[in-house]
Amino acid sequence: MTKTNHARIATAAMHVTAALLLAASVWSCSDMQETADKRVQLSEQADASAVVSSPQPAAIQTGETQISQSQPAPDPTAPQPQTDPALEPETQPMLPSGQFVGVSVGQRLVTSPDGVTWTDLVPFDQAVLDQGDLTAFRDVCVGGNHEVLAVGGGAGTVNGATVIAAFGQHSTDSGRTWKSIASKNPVSNFFSACAFGPSGKFLVQRGSTVGFLLQDNLYSMAIKTVGDYVFDGCGPNHGMLVYGEKGLVTVSECGFRAYSADGIVWTDQIGDAGGPLIAGAYGNGVFVVGGRTPDNAGMRLVRSSDGKTWTDEFTLAKGGSASQIIFADGKFYALVGKLLYSSKDGAQWEPTTLPYYFTTIAYGNGMFVAYSNGGGAVPASFYKSADTKTWVATQSSADTRGVSRLVWSP
């Protein structure tokens, strides 16, 4: 065999080998594809079988779209997730809204959230009411955290014997609910005045004694006597306690005043017998107290920037007494018969004529409210005003006990 034939045979063998290799490769790829296709088919059949054998979740209709939801039933034995209290939002208690509160020596206790609708409460049972002045309210004062304290008392007859009682009513929700405070021991005088003063405690005045009501034993009527003074030549019944950032002032029915920075240590009597002082207020850095002139014919107002040195600022020869002084909306207001005097500093006063004789006035929630006993064809009624010039009757009252003191408890 020639070299040429050997070469031709080798070339043919190479072509045959290449063809075989190519055929094997094509068969391998086809087999792999077929295997993959079979696997996909088996997977789809398994999925279809699972769908048929398992329950279908409910569909939630939302507009035109259906959203399928499927949630496993909760396991009651599974441990519950714990939350960190420090990360929980703080829940604030619902605070009561403000109210007007009124009292009278006729054992009356009234409240109103808006100065329009008034509710008469029943603070005593009939047996107590039958005791007369023993349960006469003398004053009402407002403290912090929606506290209100109404105090009073007087002389009465119990089991045929004449007794003197001091009592009070205390509220922690701006006058919506009350708890009685009754004196358990014989007393020499009733509570004539109260104030929310130093250290965030209520002070009460009884005769010539001023004392704190102990906050940790409020309802036992325990009195810690911290100031004991006697105004020479005066009776025991003083008119008013006035508290401000500069201290505490009490006034007497003879025109004298006493001052204390803390309700514990008191100065000697201040002033002279210039006439009874029965009302007062603090505001804009000054004390203002008022009452009647020495002849009881007119009105007088006195002023002090420190509670120690006083100046007679205003005297009205006739026209009655300053029965109440309040500080409201940046001004002092002095109620004198059918006149209401106003002043920013307690020195310069301007009168406004009232439609009726008001027994008391208060300010709160952007309005003034007042009470009149009426007279003639005019019934007793509550009134309200936005500017002290125009007054509107809000609720008439057939109750003859009247209202002698109104306050606003925020």
C-alpha positions as CSV (number, residue, x, y, z in Angstrom):
1,M,0.0,0.0,0.0
2,T,1.3,3.3,-1.0
3,K,1.8,6.2,1.2
4,T,-1.0,8.0,-0.5
5,N,-3.5,5.3,0.3
6,H,-2.3,5.3,4.0
7,A,-3.0,9.0,4.2
8,R,-6.4,8.6,2.6
9,I,-7.4,5.9,5.1
10,A,-6.2,8.0,8.1
11,T,-8.2,11.0,6.9
12,A,-11.3,9.0,6.5
13,A,-10.9,7.5,10.0
14,M,-10.6,10.9,11.5
15,H,-13.8,12.0,9.8
16,V,-15.6,8.9,11.1
17,T,-14.3,9.6,14.6
18,A,-15.5,13.3,14.5
19,A,-18.9,12.3,13.2
20,L,-19.3,9.7,16.1
21,L,-18.2,12.3,18.7
22,L,-20.7,14.8,17.3
23,A,-23.5,12.3,17.3
24,A,-22.7,11.4,20.9
25,S,-22.7,15.0,21.9
26,V,-26.1,15.7,20.3
27,W,-27.6,12.6,21.9
28,S,-26.2,13.7,25.4
29,C,-27.8,17.2,25.0
30,S,-31.1,15.8,23.9
31,D,-31.1,13.3,26.8
32,M,-30.3,16.1,29.3
33,Q,-33.1,18.2,27.9
34,E,-35.6,15.3,28.1
35,T,-34.6,14.7,31.6
36,A,-35.1,18.3,32.6
37,D,-38.4,18.4,30.9
38,K,-39.5,15.3,32.8
39,R,-38.4,16.9,36.0
40,V,-40.5,20.0,35.3
41,Q,-43.5,17.9,34.4
42,L,-43.2,15.9,37.6
43,S,-42.9,19.1,39.7
44,E,-46.0,20.6,38.1
45,Q,-47.9,17.4,38.7
46,A,-46.9,17.5,42.4
47,D,-48.0,21.2,42.7
48,A,-51.3,20.5,41.1
49,S,-51.9,17.5,43.4
50,A,-51.0,19.7,46.5
51,V,-53.4,22.4,45.4
52,V,-56.2,19.9,44.9
53,S,-55.7,18.1,48.2
54,S,-55.3,21.2,50.4
55,P,-58.2,23.6,51.5
56,Q,-58.5,26.8,49.6
57,P,-57.9,30.1,51.6
58,A,-60.8,32.6,51.8
59,A,-60.7,35.5,49.4
60,I,-61.2,39.1,50.7
61,Q,-63.1,41.3,48.2
62,T,-61.5,44.7,48.0
63,G,-63.1,46.8,45.2
64,E,-62.6,44.9,42.0
65,T,-59.6,42.9,43.3
66,Q,-59.6,39.7,45.3
67,I,-56.7,39.3,47.7
68,S,-56.2,35.8,49.0
69,Q,-55.2,35.6,52.7
70,S,-54.2,32.4,54.5
71,Q,-53.1,32.5,58.1
72,P,-52.5,29.5,60.4
73,A,-54.7,29.1,63.4
74,P,-53.0,30.5,66.5
75,D,-51.5,28.0,69.0
76,P,-52.8,28.9,72.5
77,T,-49.9,27.0,74.1
78,A,-47.3,29.0,72.2
79,P,-45.4,31.5,74.3
80,Q,-46.6,35.0,73.8
81,P,-44.3,37.8,72.8
82,Q,-43.1,40.0,75.6
83,T,-43.2,43.8,75.3
84,D,-41.0,46.2,77.1
85,P,-43.1,48.6,79.3
86,A,-40.5,51.3,78.8
87,L,-41.3,51.2,75.0
88,E,-45.0,51.3,75.5
89,P,-46.7,54.7,74.9
90,E,-47.5,56.4,78.3
91,T,-51.3,56.5,78.9
92,Q,-52.3,59.8,80.5
93,P,-55.4,59.7,82.8
94,M,-58.4,61.7,81.7
95,L,-58.3,65.0,83.6
96,P,-61.6,66.6,84.6
97,S,-62.5,69.8,82.9
98,G,-62.9,73.0,84.9
99,Q,-66.0,74.0,86.8
100,F,-67.5,77.0,88.6
101,V,-68.3,76.2,92.3
102,G,-70.6,78.3,94.5
103,V,-71.5,78.1,98.2
104,S,-73.7,80.1,100.6
105,V,-74.3,80.4,104.3
106,G,-77.6,78.8,103.5
107,Q,-75.9,75.4,103.2
108,R,-76.0,75.6,99.4
109,L,-73.4,74.0,97.1
110,V,-73.7,74.5,93.3
111,T,-71.6,73.7,90.3
112,S,-71.5,74.6,86.6
113,P,-69.1,73.6,83.8
114,D,-70.0,76.6,81.6
115,G,-71.7,79.2,83.7
116,V,-75.0,78.5,82.0
117,T,-76.3,75.2,83.5
118,W,-76.1,75.0,87.2
119,T,-76.5,71.9,89.4
120,D,-77.5,72.1,93.1
121,L,-75.7,69.4,95.0
122,V,-76.9,67.9,98.3
123,P,-73.9,67.9,100.6
124,F,-75.8,67.0,103.8
125,D,-78.6,64.8,104.8
126,Q,-81.8,66.4,106.3
127,A,-80.8,65.7,109.9
128,V,-77.7,67.9,109.3
129,L,-79.6,70.5,107.4
130,D,-82.0,70.9,110.4
131,Q,-79.0,72.0,112.5
132,G,-79.0,75.4,110.8
133,D,-75.8,77.4,111.0
134,L,-73.8,74.4,112.0
135,T,-73.5,73.7,108.3
136,A,-73.3,77.2,106.9
137,F,-70.6,77.6,104.2
138,R,-68.4,80.6,104.9
139,D,-65.7,80.3,102.1
140,V,-64.6,78.2,99.2
141,C,-61.0,78.1,97.8
142,V,-59.3,76.3,94.9
143,G,-56.1,74.3,95.2
144,G,-53.8,72.4,92.8
145,N,-54.7,69.3,90.9
146,H,-58.4,70.1,90.6
147,E,-58.9,70.4,94.4
148,V,-61.6,72.5,95.9
149,L,-62.2,73.1,99.6
150,A,-65.4,74.6,101.0
151,V,-65.4,75.4,104.7
152,G,-67.8,76.8,107.3
153,G,-69.8,76.0,110.4
154,G,-71.4,77.9,113.1
155,A,-73.6,77.7,116.3
156,G,-76.5,75.3,116.5
157,T,-78.5,73.1,118.8
158,V,-77.8,69.4,119.0
159,N,-79.8,67.3,121.5
160,G,-80.9,70.4,123.3
161,A,-77.4,71.7,123.8
162,T,-75.8,74.7,122.0
163,V,-72.7,73.7,120.1
164,I,-70.2,75.3,117.7
165,A,-69.1,73.2,114.7
166,A,-66.4,73.6,112.1
167,F,-66.8,71.5,108.9
168,G,-65.8,71.3,105.3
169,Q,-66.3,69.6,102.0
170,H,-63.3,68.5,99.9
171,S,-63.2,67.7,96.1
172,T,-60.4,66.4,94.0
173,D,-62.2,66.7,90.6
174,S,-63.2,70.3,90.3
175,G,-66.4,69.9,92.4
176,R,-67.9,66.9,90.7
177,T,-67.7,64.6,93.8
178,W,-67.2,65.6,97.4
179,K,-66.1,64.1,100.7
180,S,-67.3,65.5,104.0
181,I,-64.8,66.9,106.6
182,A,-66.3,66.9,110.1
183,S,-64.8,68.2,113.3
184,K,-64.7,65.3,115.7
185,N,-63.8,67.4,118.8
186,P,-65.5,70.4,120.4
187,V,-64.3,73.7,118.8
188,S,-64.5,77.3,120.0
189,N,-65.2,78.7,116.5
190,F,-66.1,77.8,113.0
191,F,-64.0,78.0,109.9
192,S,-64.4,81.5,108.4
193,A,-61.9,81.4,105.5
194,C,-59.6,79.1,103.6
195,A,-56.7,79.4,101.1
196,F,-54.4,77.1,99.1
197,G,-51.0,78.4,100.3
198,P,-47.4,77.5,101.0
199,S,-46.1,74.0,100.4
200,G,-49.2,73.2,98.3
201,K,-51.4,72.8,101.4
202,F,-54.8,74.2,102.4
203,L,-54.9,76.7,105.2
204,V,-58.0,77.5,107.2
205,Q,-58.9,80.3,109.6
206,R,-60.8,79.6,112.7
207,G,-61.2,82.5,115.1
208,S,-57.8,84.0,115.7
209,T,-56.0,80.9,114.6
210,V,-54.7,80.0,111.2
211,G,-53.6,76.5,110.6
212,F,-52.8,73.9,107.9
213,L,-55.1,71.1,107.1
214,L,-52.8,68.2,107.3
215,Q,-52.7,66.7,103.8
216,D,-52.0,63.2,105.1
217,N,-55.0,63.2,107.4
218,L,-57.3,65.7,105.8
219,Y,-60.6,64.1,106.7
220,S,-60.0,63.9,110.4
221,M,-60.0,67.7,110.5
222,A,-56.8,67.7,112.4
223,I,-55.5,71.2,112.7
224,K,-51.8,72.0,113.2
225,T,-51.9,75.4,114.8
226,V,-49.0,77.3,113.2
227,G,-50.1,80.9,113.8
228,D,-52.0,82.1,116.8
229,Y,-52.6,85.8,117.1
230,V,-55.3,88.0,118.5
231,F,-56.3,91.4,117.1
232,D,-56.7,93.7,120.1
233,G,-60.2,95.1,120.3
234,C,-61.5,92.8,117.5
235,G,-63.9,89.9,117.6
236,P,-62.6,86.5,116.7
237,N,-64.1,86.3,113.2
238,H,-61.6,87.5,110.6
239,G,-62.7,88.2,107.0
240,M,-60.3,86.6,104.5
241,L,-57.1,84.7,103.8
242,V,-55.1,86.0,100.8
243,Y,-52.2,84.0,99.4
244,G,-49.7,85.1,96.7
245,E,-46.1,84.5,95.7
246,K,-45.0,87.0,98.3
247,G,-46.7,85.3,101.2
248,L,-50.0,85.1,103.1
249,V,-52.2,87.9,104.5
250,T,-55.2,87.7,106.8
251,V,-57.5,90.6,107.5
252,S,-59.8,91.3,110.4
253,E,-63.2,92.8,111.0
254,C,-61.5,95.8,112.7
255,G,-59.2,96.6,109.7
256,F,-56.0,95.0,111.0
257,R,-53.8,92.8,108.9
258,A,-51.3,90.1,109.7
259,Y,-48.6,88.8,107.3
260,S,-46.7,85.5,107.0
261,A,-44.2,84.3,104.5
262,D,-44.8,80.7,105.1
263,G,-48.0,80.4,107.1
264,I,-46.1,79.5,110.2
265,V,-44.4,82.7,111.5
266,W,-46.7,85.7,111.6
267,T,-46.1,89.4,112.1
268,D,-47.8,91.5,114.7
269,Q,-51.0,93.2,113.7
270,I,-50.6,95.8,111.0
271,G,-52.6,98.9,110.3
272,D,-55.2,100.7,112.3
273,A,-58.9,100.5,113.0
274,G,-59.9,102.0,109.7
275,G,-63.0,99.8,109.2
276,P,-63.7,96.1,108.6
277,L,-61.7,94.4,105.9
278,I,-63.5,91.4,104.6
279,A,-62.2,90.7,101.0
280,G,-58.9,90.5,99.2
281,A,-56.9,89.2,96.3
282,Y,-53.3,89.0,95.0
283,G,-52.1,89.7,91.5
284,N,-49.5,91.6,89.5
285,G,-47.2,91.5,92.5
286,V,-49.5,93.3,95.0
287,F,-52.0,92.5,97.7
288,V,-55.4,94.3,97.6
289,V,-57.9,94.0,100.4
290,G,-61.1,95.9,101.0
291,G,-64.2,96.4,103.1
292,R,-66.0,99.3,104.7
293,T,-65.1,102.7,106.0
294,P,-65.1,103.1,109.8
295,D,-68.6,104.6,109.8
296,N,-69.8,101.6,107.7
297,A,-71.2,104.0,105.2
298,G,-68.7,103.7,102.4
299,M,-66.1,101.4,100.9
300,R,-62.3,101.3,101.3
301,L,-59.5,99.6,99.4
302,V,-56.0,99.2,100.6
303,R,-52.9,98.0,98.8
304,S,-49.5,96.5,99.7
305,S,-46.5,95.3,97.6
306,D,-45.1,93.2,100.4
307,G,-47.9,92.4,102.7
308,K,-46.4,94.5,105.5
309,T,-46.6,98.1,104.5
310,W,-50.1,99.3,103.4
311,T,-51.6,102.3,101.7
312,D,-55.2,103.4,101.5
313,E,-55.7,103.8,97.8
314,F,-59.3,104.3,97.4
315,T,-62.2,105.4,99.6
316,L,-65.9,105.8,98.5
317,A,-67.9,107.8,101.0
318,K,-71.1,106.0,100.2
319,G,-72.1,103.0,98.2
320,G,-71.6,100.0,100.4
321,S,-68.8,97.6,101.2
322,A,-66.3,95.9,99.0
323,S,-67.9,92.5,99.4
324,Q,-65.6,90.6,97.1
325,I,-62.2,91.2,95.4
326,I,-60.9,88.9,92.7
327,F,-57.9,89.0,90.3
328,A,-58.9,87.9,86.9
329,D,-57.7,88.3,83.3
330,G,-54.8,90.6,84.4
331,K,-57.0,93.0,86.6
332,F,-58.4,93.4,90.1
333,Y,-62.2,93.5,90.3
334,A,-63.9,94.8,93.5
335,L,-67.6,94.2,93.8
336,V,-69.4,97.1,95.6
337,G,-73.2,96.9,95.4
338,K,-74.2,97.7,91.8
339,L,-70.7,98.8,90.9
340,L,-67.8,96.7,89.8
341,Y,-64.4,98.5,90.1
342,S,-61.5,97.4,88.1
343,S,-57.7,98.1,88.3
344,K,-54.5,96.8,86.9
345,D,-52.3,97.8,89.9
346,G,-54.7,98.2,92.8
347,A,-54.1,102.0,92.9
348,Q,-56.2,103.4,90.0
349,W,-59.8,102.2,89.9
350,E,-62.5,102.5,87.3
351,P,-66.2,101.8,88.0
352,T,-68.7,99.9,85.8
353,T,-72.4,100.0,86.6
354,L,-74.0,96.5,86.9
355,P,-77.6,95.7,86.0
356,Y,-78.3,94.2,89.4
357,Y,-76.8,93.8,92.9
358,F,-74.5,90.9,92.6
359,T,-73.5,88.9,95.7
360,T,-70.5,87.3,94.2
361,I,-68.5,87.2,91.0
362,A,-65.9,84.8,89.5
363,Y,-63.9,84.4,86.3
364,G,-63.0,81.3,84.4
365,N,-62.9,79.7,81.0
366,G,-62.8,83.2,79.3
367,M,-66.0,84.5,81.0
368,F,-67.2,86.2,84.1
369,V,-70.1,84.7,86.1
370,A,-72.1,86.3,88.9
371,Y,-75.1,85.7,91.1
372,S,-77.9,88.1,92.1
373,N,-80.6,87.5,94.7
374,G,-83.0,89.5,92.5
375,G,-85.8,91.5,93.9
376,G,-89.3,92.6,93.0
377,A,-90.2,91.2,89.6
378,V,-86.6,90.1,89.0
379,P,-85.9,86.5,90.0
380,A,-82.7,85.4,91.6
381,S,-80.4,84.3,88.8
382,F,-76.9,83.4,87.6
383,Y,-75.4,85.8,85.0
384,K,-72.5,85.6,82.6
385,S,-70.5,88.3,80.7
386,A,-67.4,88.4,78.4
387,D,-66.4,92.0,79.3
388,T,-68.3,92.8,82.6
389,K,-70.3,95.4,80.7
390,T,-73.0,93.3,79.1
391,W,-74.6,90.6,81.3
392,V,-77.0,87.8,80.3
393,A,-79.1,85.9,82.7
394,T,-78.4,82.2,82.3
395,Q,-80.4,80.3,84.9
396,S,-83.0,81.7,87.3
397,S,-83.4,80.1,90.7
398,A,-86.3,79.8,93.1
399,D,-83.8,78.8,95.8
400,T,-83.9,81.5,98.5
401,R,-80.5,80.4,100.0
402,G,-78.6,82.4,97.5
403,V,-74.9,82.1,96.6
404,S,-72.4,84.1,98.6
405,R,-69.1,82.9,97.0
406,L,-68.2,81.7,93.5
407,V,-64.8,80.4,92.3
408,W,-63.5,78.7,89.2
409,S,-61.6,75.4,89.5
410,P,-59.5,74.7,86.4
